[in-house]
Amino acid sequence: MDIVTDGPVLVLAGYFDVRSTWEVRNALHDRLARFDDVVVDLTAVDAVDLTALNVLAAATYRAQTQSRRVTLRGCGPAVRRMLHLTRLSRVVEVERVPA
């Protein structure tokens, strides 16, 4: 998993799974400590698992309790499918793409 930060944007690339959740969690908490609105760019993420999605859901919940926001950007079909199947699409905010 490659993690690049650019201001409030956290860009992830590779496999976002149980092996990389600790790194992503720490990077998210760092971004949330500095910015009110954080964007997690998943455009270059090849695959996610349930543990990874739970990290995003927990960060979203934490942000909301502090009047902050986490938005997911660039969710490909595999990520959207997992969000839908796990019903986490009701919890996390996914950036809308213009048609």
ABEGO torsion letter per residue (X at the ends): XBBBBBEABBBBBEBBBAAAAAAAAAAAAAAAAABABBBBBAAABABBBAAAAAAAAAAAAAAAAAGBBBBBBGBBAAAAAAAAAAGAAAABBBBBBBX
